[in-house]
Amino acid sequence: MKLHNEIVVFIIGNGPSGICLSYLLSGYTPYLSPDASHPNPLLHSKLREQPHLSLLEQDLEYLCEGLEGRSSNPVAVLFDSLLLPDSDFGLEHASPLAWRYEPERATPHLVLGKGPPGGAWHAMEGSMLTLSLANWMELPGLKLKDWMREKRRNVRNDRATPAEIASYYQHYVSQMSLGQSFASRTTVTSHVLPSSPPDGSSVSEEVPFSLLAHSVVLATGTHDIPARLGVEGESLPFVCHSFWELENAISRGELDQSSDPVLVVGAGLTAADAVLAAHHLNTPVYHAFRRSVTDPGLIFNQLPKLLYPEYHKVHQMMTQQQHRPSPAPQDQAGDLLHPSTPPSPTSSPSSSPTSSSSSSSYPGYLSFPRHRVVAFRPDRKCVLESDSGQRTVVQVSMALVLIGAHPNLSFLPENGRPLGVNPDEPISCRRNPIEVDPFTCGVVSADGPGMYAMGPLVGENFVRFLKGGALAIAYISGKKTKKKERRKSNL
Ligand SMILES: *[C@@H]1O[C@H](CO)[C@@H](O)[C@H](O)[C@H]1NC(C)=O
């Protein structure tokens, strides 16, 4: 790895956020193509006003005005609408942007990441289909579909596996010749200071180095540290916090139809994947989650059924095969929490997934909506409690707690907590993102200028929309460089 003396921007995280920003900072510049049109007539006429200027030189706020889309960030909606016009309606309108490589605009930058470019996509298990349509995952200038068509003959649908996406991102970095700005297998160890100029220090393959940059961009994912329930017994060996631990148990042959049920805790997509994987082996499943099955906040109530039939199936299972508590064992179950009373299984017949199988369409599955886990016991019993306080004890072979994750921001003071919308909580994509200015991505609570954040850290989980953050940061960084040039030429 070659180190520049004057790195201007220091990007922490080499997933799609970091890659997209690196592309823009390397001098790839979006213009309106001469004979392009945009389906939005207002945006079209605004773009036509100064077609000789690149997007990075126009007034982004003006272009964003009046646009609406599925991200709350206006620049994200603008950039998405320019890269994939009308894609919300399933239409394939060609992008009106033409990308020119203008190396004289490049800003020296360094992208740091723990693994190879592509970030967390490399760590995801290969079987899971990704949430988004394939073209929503693509980065500017290289059609994911074309690349996929080259790789496999039958593109059966518009969705790609995480392994394909990871490989696409890696290919993108080499295809666009961005490699010299990437320091992979690098860990940021200390003090990225929210002061000006920010300073970062890093360890690369055990060779420590430190850098001084004018700007630092926080562009990591948010899946480093699995969230925990914080309940008794959560560190017992049968309690796991990641999907791959289920995959490992499956590949070791530890689960089959005669196993005790697997308890899946959580109602997100990873939890759904775990339910499907266990169900596929005919292993009985208990599925506990806090929300009700009709809660609009539940991801399954937001996904189009046709596009995600397997997740629709999980939602159907959750709805149709709910645990029906019988009043009798309640006191007994409550007693179990007394340390002096030895725990014993007290599930009513209806909470045994095998006994209800004869009449159900999904044999072996039982959901516990609006339940929380109270404790895990060393003898693999789990105590669940409903919203109304009724307790059920279930015997399991393993428990999978899949309730989200947090980023590892150990290189920031207090793990970055003071930068969050709620400074008392750990940073997370959905519940507590880092607060940024929507047009610059500048971190609102940073002590000085020069600290930016983008992607899942600011609540933008979809690759489709995190590109907007890259555009905003490249835009600001281009303005700063211009100012400096003007100052130089005045001398
Ligand atoms: C966070 O990252 C640092 C640096 O890579 C590492 O030493 C630490 O163990 C990580 N923390 C957690 C909780 O994973």
The ligand as an SDF file (V2000), in Angstrom:
LIG
                    3D

 14 14  0  0  0  0  0  0  0  0999 V2000
  -14.1470   -3.3190   18.1700 C   0  0  0  0  0  0  0  0  0  0  0  0
  -13.0370   -3.1460   17.3390 O   0  0  0  0  0  0  0  0  0  0  0  0
  -11.7790   -3.1420   18.0200 C   0  0  0  0  0  0  0  0  0  0  0  0
  -10.7110   -2.8100   17.0110 C   0  0  0  0  0  0  0  0  0  0  0  0
  -10.8050   -3.6490   15.9020 O   0  0  0  0  0  0  0  0  0  0  0  0
  -11.5720   -4.5040   18.6730 C   0  0  0  0  0  0  0  0  0  0  0  0
  -10.3290   -4.5150   19.3600 O   0  0  0  0  0  0  0  0  0  0  0  0
  -12.7160   -4.7620   19.6360 C   0  0  0  0  0  0  0  0  0  0  0  0
  -12.5990   -6.0570   20.1780 O   0  0  0  0  0  0  0  0  0  0  0  0
  -14.0650   -4.6320   18.9320 C   0  0  0  0  0  0  0  0  0  0  0  0
  -15.1250   -4.7040   19.9160 N   0  0  0  0  0  0  0  0  0  0  0  0
  -16.1070   -5.5930   19.8630 C   0  0  0  0  0  0  0  0  0  0  0  0
  -17.0890   -5.5430   20.9850 C   0  0  0  0  0  0  0  0  0  0  0  0
  -16.2110   -6.4020   18.9650 O   0  0  0  0  0  0  0  0  0  0  0  0
  1  2  1  0
  1 10  1  0
  2  3  1  0
  3  4  1  0
  3  6  1  0
  4  5  1  0
  6  7  1  0
  6  8  1  0
  8  9  1  0
  8 10  1  0
 10 11  1  0
 11 12  1  0
 12 13  1  0
 12 14  2  0
M  END
$$$$
